[in-house]
């Protein structure tokens, strides 16, 4: 079994998403985000759908704003990367 290696720790989802977008070593297509989608319930989007990370919103390529407080969980390359209210980490 491959050992998990922590590469970076984040205090906020905003820091985490900016890291995904601006770090050339990260493949945003490997990022999965589960969020509360009213009125549908819980929806999933890929990190490659994010155009911009604002102060309180993720802005998608199609112009849709997703409030950061609605993000529930984040996965990177199939590994759990954090959730709302917890310390964010990226697994190698």
C-alpha positions in Angstrom: 0.0 0.0 0.0 1.4 3.4 -1.0 2.1 5.7 2.0 0.3 9.1 1.9 2.6 12.1 1.8 1.4 15.5 2.9 2.8 18.1 0.6 1.0 21.2 1.8 -1.5 22.3 4.4 -4.2 24.9 4.0 -6.3 26.9 6.4 -9.1 27.8 4.0 -10.9 26.4 1.0 -10.0 29.6 -0.9 -6.2 28.9 -0.3 -6.7 25.3 -1.4 -8.5 26.2 -4.6 -6.0 28.9 -5.5 -3.2 26.3 -5.0 -4.9 23.9 -7.4 -5.4 26.6 -10.1 -2.0 28.4 -9.8 0.3 25.4 -9.2 1.5 24.0 -12.5 2.1 20.6 -10.8 -1.6 20.2 -10.0 -4.0 18.7 -12.6 -7.3 20.6 -11.9 -9.1 17.8 -13.9 -8.2 15.5 -11.0 -10.0 17.7 -8.4 -13.6 16.7 -7.5 -15.7 19.1 -5.4 -18.9 18.1 -3.7 -21.1 21.0 -2.8 -24.7 21.9 -1.8 -26.6 22.7 -5.0 -30.0 24.2 -4.2 -32.5 22.9 -5.0 -30.9 19.7 -6.3 -29.1 18.6 -3.1 -25.4 17.6 -3.4 -23.7 18.0 -6.8 -20.1 17.4 -8.0 -17.9 19.5 -10.2 -14.3 19.2 -11.5 -11.6 21.6 -10.6 -11.1 22.2 -14.3 -14.6 23.9 -14.3 -13.3 26.7 -12.1 -12.5 29.9 -13.9 -11.8 32.1 -10.8 -11.6 31.9 -7.0 -13.1 34.9 -5.5 -13.2 36.0 -1.8 -16.4 34.1 -1.1 -17.3 32.3 -4.4 -15.9 29.9 -6.9 -16.8 31.2 -10.4 -17.2 28.5 -13.0 -16.3 28.7 -16.7 -20.1 29.1 -17.5 -20.4 32.0 -15.1 -22.1 30.1 -12.3 -21.0 31.3 -8.8 -20.7 28.6 -6.1 -20.5 30.0 -2.6 -17.5 28.6 -0.8 -19.6 27.9 2.3 -21.6 25.4 0.3 -18.5 23.2 -0.5 -18.7 20.0 1.5 -15.7 17.9 0.5 -12.7 18.1 -1.9 -10.9 15.1 -3.5 -7.6 15.2 -5.4 -6.7 12.2 -7.5 -9.2 10.1 -5.7 -7.8 11.0 -2.2 -9.8 12.9 0.3 -8.3 16.4 0.5 -10.5 18.1 3.1 -13.9 19.3 4.0 -15.6 22.4 5.3 -14.4 23.3 8.8 -11.3 21.1 8.7 -7.6 21.6 7.8 -7.1 21.2 4.1 -4.3 19.0 2.8 -3.1 17.6 -0.5 -2.0 14.0 -0.8 0.8 13.1 -3.1 
